Amino acid sequence: MTIGERYTEIKRRADEAAVRSGRNPSDVKLVAVTKTHGAAEINEAIAAGATDIGENRVQELLEKYDRVDPVRWHLIGHLQTNKVRQVIDRVVMIHSVDSLKLAREIDKRAAAAGITMDVLIEINSAMEETKSGIAAADLKQLVTEITEECSNVRVCGIMCIPPIAAEPEDSRPYFREAAELFEDMKSWELPSERFAPTELSMGMSGDFEVAIEEGATIVRVGSSIFGPRNYR
């Protein structure tokens, strides 16, 4: 199958998962993750209908940005504070905020660019040492601090990555926990111009259908669309 055909197939499966869970397929955004894949491959996915592209690393995003057809870019990997200025005017959302320090830097750069940056708070579902993200118990405090201090940042929800699983069903408890946290988040009374919890980003190539069944509004799919990563 071509990249375009694989994208179409993944989109079909995502739509069916949404319908199974009693939701409208339009409520779920498919972000095509392009780590290690080049501009020509990305443009194939865009030609097939991809509207949102996710990149893990700032340097890769910058290398591809001007060589790719118009599309919405998402920064989904760990972001260092010293690289925020490089992407602040290139992405529509940063999925991986896990500290007030990072939020402050995003706020500063967004203010200088005259924009408000949409962000998600990354949850480390199993508190794995090799992954970034905060504990679920720390979410409300961090979100409250960001909304109090950062006038050019809008917290739009959460992102989570469960532990690597042998079977898609193994991820379901982590997705369900994230969905419950997201539902609770919606009840928090925080300034609406800085807090709009509408997005739950979870699910990747191996488990995106389960994630959608559990309430994901954004799924991040890479290898099932583009094939194995081209590590050099």
Legacy VTK file of the C-alpha trace (Angstrom):
# vtk DataFile Version 3.0
C-alpha trace
ASCII
DATASET POLYDATA
POINTS 232 float
0.000 0.000 0.000
1.089 3.570 -0.640
1.320 6.204 2.079
-1.873 7.751 0.768
-3.694 4.427 0.859
-2.486 3.709 4.389
-3.598 7.153 5.551
-7.052 6.552 4.064
-7.266 3.152 5.782
-6.245 4.544 9.181
-8.775 7.361 8.819
-11.483 4.807 8.006
-10.621 2.751 11.090
-10.565 5.874 13.263
-13.983 6.917 11.963
-15.407 3.464 12.676
-14.005 3.510 16.220
-15.679 6.875 16.806
-19.027 5.539 15.591
-18.658 2.443 17.804
-18.260 4.698 20.819
-21.304 6.767 19.922
-19.371 9.763 18.666
-19.154 11.742 15.453
-16.004 10.929 13.430
-15.459 14.661 13.011
-14.850 14.868 16.771
-11.581 12.926 16.409
-8.512 14.506 14.834
-5.952 12.225 13.171
-2.443 13.643 13.533
0.004 11.964 11.148
3.340 11.615 12.953
6.318 12.066 10.648
9.372 11.328 12.794
12.339 10.446 10.495
10.188 10.710 7.346
10.842 13.313 4.669
8.842 16.078 3.032
7.902 14.023 -0.041
6.365 11.326 2.150
4.504 13.905 4.212
3.117 15.507 1.058
1.769 12.099 -0.016
-0.244 11.933 3.209
-1.439 15.514 2.757
-2.575 14.719 -0.780
-4.637 11.865 0.693
-6.349 14.214 3.123
-4.039 14.694 6.104
-4.599 18.113 7.657
-2.512 17.795 10.823
1.127 16.696 11.083
2.912 15.827 14.320
6.655 16.086 14.835
8.672 14.885 17.813
11.819 16.945 17.365
12.189 20.662 16.749
15.098 20.244 14.337
13.148 17.838 12.143
10.154 20.147 12.079
12.317 23.069 10.981
13.992 21.015 8.251
10.634 19.973 6.769
8.468 23.018 7.434
9.108 24.981 4.225
9.186 21.867 2.036
5.743 20.612 2.974
2.381 21.671 1.576
0.257 23.913 3.850
-0.786 21.930 6.911
-1.258 22.314 10.676
1.847 21.315 12.636
1.824 19.877 16.158
4.904 19.558 18.379
4.278 16.274 20.200
7.714 15.425 21.613
9.590 16.743 24.620
10.333 20.442 24.163
13.355 22.143 25.697
12.861 25.729 26.812
15.750 26.963 24.648
13.980 25.722 21.505
10.550 27.225 22.097
11.343 30.358 20.082
12.126 28.203 17.026
8.634 26.711 16.784
6.343 29.249 18.434
5.107 30.681 15.113
5.099 27.350 13.264
2.868 25.062 15.309
-0.811 25.195 16.234
-0.399 23.171 19.407
2.312 21.936 21.782
1.272 18.565 23.249
4.063 18.093 25.759
4.007 20.779 28.452
5.141 19.260 31.744
6.405 22.184 33.837
5.633 25.764 34.751
9.109 26.715 33.533
8.301 25.503 30.019
4.888 27.183 30.073
6.482 30.479 31.079
8.891 30.304 28.151
6.066 29.489 25.753
4.119 32.416 27.188
7.050 34.801 26.723
7.663 33.743 23.124
3.968 33.722 22.269
3.562 37.242 23.640
6.483 38.428 21.506
4.872 36.834 18.452
1.485 38.357 19.264
-0.290 34.999 19.558
-1.868 32.702 22.125
-0.403 29.186 22.035
-2.632 26.193 22.639
-0.970 23.550 24.804
-1.709 20.167 26.335
-0.326 18.952 29.639
1.578 15.685 29.295
0.656 13.004 31.816
3.128 10.220 32.565
0.471 7.540 32.987
2.665 4.899 34.647
5.305 7.311 35.993
7.991 5.689 33.841
11.423 7.190 34.470
12.284 7.148 30.763
9.303 9.339 29.840
8.553 12.969 30.507
5.226 14.158 31.863
3.748 14.829 35.268
1.816 12.685 37.720
-1.956 12.864 37.406
-2.113 14.101 40.985
-0.103 17.198 40.048
-2.257 18.200 37.081
-4.620 20.683 38.738
-1.837 22.564 40.490
0.189 22.953 37.298
-2.809 24.012 35.218
-3.849 26.523 37.877
-0.360 28.017 37.983
-0.206 28.284 34.196
-3.587 29.995 33.948
-2.590 32.419 36.715
0.776 33.374 35.239
0.698 32.827 31.469
-1.652 35.149 29.611
-0.530 33.997 26.144
-0.955 30.274 26.813
-4.264 28.416 26.602
-4.446 24.996 28.283
-6.643 22.864 26.020
-6.469 19.469 27.716
-4.073 16.607 28.294
-1.838 14.209 26.410
-0.798 10.800 27.630
1.430 7.947 26.508
0.799 4.628 28.268
3.526 2.008 28.695
4.429 -0.056 25.627
1.850 -2.836 25.464
1.798 -6.283 23.887
-1.881 -5.883 22.957
-4.032 -2.799 22.316
-6.390 -3.799 25.124
-3.517 -3.522 27.600
-3.588 0.248 27.063
-7.298 0.607 27.814
-6.976 1.098 31.605
-4.501 3.949 31.071
-6.727 5.573 28.449
-9.749 5.229 30.715
-7.883 6.838 33.591
-6.802 9.732 31.334
-10.385 10.152 30.118
-11.666 10.344 33.709
-9.015 12.934 34.503
-10.038 14.902 31.410
-13.710 14.826 32.423
-12.807 16.084 35.891
-10.694 18.813 34.318
-13.750 20.175 32.511
-15.351 21.062 35.864
-12.493 23.282 37.032
-13.365 26.945 37.290
-10.433 28.725 35.697
-10.217 31.774 33.386
-11.893 30.738 30.126
-9.511 32.757 27.949
-6.618 30.641 29.264
-8.373 27.342 29.893
-10.451 25.485 27.308
-10.280 21.732 28.018
-11.502 20.307 24.724
-8.679 17.957 23.683
-7.598 14.523 24.919
-4.552 13.409 22.921
-3.856 9.686 23.286
-3.431 6.606 21.127
-0.810 5.727 18.529
-0.411 3.191 15.704
-0.898 0.123 17.895
-3.822 1.262 20.007
-5.518 4.310 18.486
-8.868 2.562 18.075
-8.993 1.667 21.778
-8.024 5.261 22.610
-10.899 6.596 20.513
-13.320 4.176 22.168
-12.197 5.598 25.516
-12.665 9.225 24.482
-9.586 10.460 22.603
-10.191 13.589 20.534
-6.694 13.448 18.996
-4.774 10.320 17.973
-1.132 10.381 16.870
-0.381 7.761 14.215
3.001 7.405 12.522
4.336 4.001 11.474
0.945 2.667 10.364
0.850 5.503 7.826
4.481 6.062 6.882
6.002 2.661 7.617
9.038 1.925 9.826
11.091 4.900 10.933
14.199 5.629 8.912
16.813 5.844 11.656
20.267 6.600 10.305
LINES 1 233
232 0 1 2 3 4 5 6 7 8 9 10 11 12 13 14 15 16 17 18 19 20 21 22 23 24 25 26 27 28 29 30 31 32 33 34 35 36 37 38 39 40 41 42 43 44 45 46 47 48 49 50 51 52 53 54 55 56 57 58 59 60 61 62 63 64 65 66 67 68 69 70 71 72 73 74 75 76 77 78 79 80 81 82 83 84 85 86 87 88 89 90 91 92 93 94 95 96 97 98 99 100 101 102 103 104 105 106 107 108 109 110 111 112 113 114 115 116 117 118 119 120 121 122 123 124 125 126 127 128 129 130 131 132 133 134 135 136 137 138 139 140 141 142 143 144 145 146 147 148 149 150 151 152 153 154 155 156 157 158 159 160 161 162 163 164 165 166 167 168 169 170 171 172 173 174 175 176 177 178 179 180 181 182 183 184 185 186 187 188 189 190 191 192 193 194 195 196 197 198 199 200 201 202 203 204 205 206 207 208 209 210 211 212 213 214 215 216 217 218 219 220 221 222 223 224 225 226 227 228 229 230 231
